[in-house]
Amino acid sequence: MSEDRRYRVVIRCPKCGEKYILRGRKNKAGEMETGFRRCVCGNENQLHVDIAPE
């Protein structure tokens, strides 16, 4: 598996119900990078993340 493979990342906020659909890549440490920081309601920690290959 190459590191430049893209993934479809769906992030849902249980606090406000907002849903974000992003594209991301895994970095060398194996973590997903999408550029997402926090929900519009300010929630940074309690997020539901689903990752699927594109």
Backbone bond lengths (Angstrom), bond angles and torsions (degrees), N, CA, C in turn:
res aa  C-N    CA-C-N  psi(-1)  N-CA   C-N-CA  omega(-1)  CA-C   N-CA-C  phi
1 M - - - 1.460 - - 1.527 108.24 -
2 S 1.303 116.74 129.31 1.453 119.51 -178.59 1.531 110.49 -89.78
3 E 1.328 114.94 156.53 1.462 119.99 -177.33 1.519 112.61 -75.87
4 D 1.335 118.03 -16.80 1.458 119.53 -177.75 1.523 112.39 -88.93
5 R 1.305 118.17 8.32 1.459 121.97 177.52 1.527 110.12 -68.87
6 R 1.337 115.73 135.36 1.466 119.83 -179.30 1.523 110.38 -94.74
7 Y 1.327 114.80 150.92 1.451 122.36 179.65 1.518 109.69 -126.78
8 R 1.316 115.73 149.79 1.468 121.71 173.11 1.520 106.02 -92.97
9 V 1.314 116.67 123.17 1.454 122.30 -176.34 1.528 108.40 -117.90
10 V 1.335 115.70 122.67 1.458 121.42 177.03 1.523 107.24 -110.65
11 I 1.325 115.60 120.44 1.467 121.85 -179.24 1.524 107.60 -113.80
12 R 1.343 116.02 126.31 1.463 121.56 178.23 1.529 109.21 -120.17
13 C 1.325 114.57 137.38 1.458 121.16 178.28 1.532 108.62 -100.30
14 P 1.335 118.15 118.50 1.457 119.72 178.93 1.529 113.51 -73.21
15 K 1.324 118.08 -18.94 1.471 121.11 -179.90 1.521 112.24 -70.90
16 C 1.360 116.24 -49.81 1.461 119.19 -174.71 1.526 113.33 -114.70
17 G 1.346 117.82 -9.90 1.451 121.11 178.07 1.523 114.83 85.87
18 E 1.320 117.52 4.22 1.474 121.32 -179.75 1.530 110.01 -67.37
19 K 1.335 116.04 146.55 1.461 122.03 -179.13 1.523 108.93 -128.25
20 Y 1.328 116.22 133.11 1.459 122.64 179.27 1.520 108.72 -121.93
21 I 1.324 117.44 133.39 1.456 122.51 175.45 1.519 106.89 -115.87
22 L 1.326 116.26 117.34 1.461 122.49 -173.76 1.520 110.60 -129.87
23 R 1.320 115.27 167.00 1.452 121.36 170.32 1.515 107.09 -111.38
24 G 1.335 115.56 142.23 1.448 119.07 -179.60 1.502 112.04 -145.34
25 R 1.306 115.13 169.78 1.462 122.91 177.15 1.523 108.06 -134.44
26 K 1.318 115.40 152.22 1.456 119.41 175.95 1.517 108.87 -84.04
27 N 1.338 115.28 137.82 1.463 119.42 176.35 1.526 109.30 -86.59
28 K 1.312 117.37 -177.58 1.470 121.25 -176.67 1.517 112.80 -64.54
29 A 1.330 117.06 -23.91 1.464 121.54 178.81 1.526 111.70 -83.73
30 G 1.342 117.36 -3.81 1.460 121.05 179.52 1.517 114.13 88.11
31 E 1.331 117.02 6.61 1.464 121.22 179.49 1.520 109.73 -90.98
32 M 1.325 116.30 149.20 1.451 121.90 179.77 1.522 110.13 -81.64
33 E 1.340 116.74 129.73 1.458 121.95 177.39 1.524 108.80 -113.33
34 T 1.330 115.94 120.07 1.460 121.31 178.05 1.520 112.33 -126.68
35 G 1.312 117.16 -17.13 1.456 121.32 -174.80 1.518 112.36 90.97
36 F 1.334 117.35 -4.54 1.467 121.85 179.94 1.524 109.21 -73.67
37 R 1.318 116.52 133.56 1.470 120.95 179.99 1.526 112.47 -114.17
38 R 1.347 116.31 -49.82 1.466 119.29 179.35 1.518 109.73 -161.70
39 C 1.314 114.94 162.81 1.458 122.97 179.43 1.528 109.86 -73.98
40 V 1.315 116.28 162.18 1.467 120.28 178.75 1.526 112.02 -63.11
41 C 1.342 117.32 -23.07 1.473 120.05 178.65 1.531 112.02 -83.57
42 G 1.344 117.26 -2.64 1.459 120.66 178.66 1.518 114.18 97.43
43 N 1.312 118.40 -3.96 1.456 122.41 -179.85 1.526 109.92 -70.77
44 E 1.335 117.10 126.17 1.460 122.21 179.12 1.527 112.48 -117.29
45 N 1.316 118.13 -21.36 1.456 120.82 -169.40 1.522 114.99 -109.00
46 Q 1.306 118.35 -39.39 1.459 121.62 -174.01 1.525 109.97 -97.09
47 L 1.324 116.13 75.87 1.455 121.55 -178.78 1.521 109.55 -122.31
48 H 1.328 116.98 145.32 1.460 122.59 175.83 1.522 106.88 -99.14
49 V 1.353 116.72 121.34 1.444 121.39 -175.90 1.522 109.06 -118.89
50 D 1.340 116.48 127.15 1.463 123.21 175.10 1.517 107.74 -117.31
51 I 1.335 116.81 129.96 1.458 122.08 -177.31 1.518 108.90 -121.79
52 A 1.344 115.92 131.71 1.459 121.61 177.94 1.531 108.38 -140.13
53 P 1.337 117.74 142.58 1.471 119.06 177.16 1.515 110.93 -65.55
54 E 1.328 116.53 149.70 1.462 121.79 179.48 1.495 110.54 -87.17
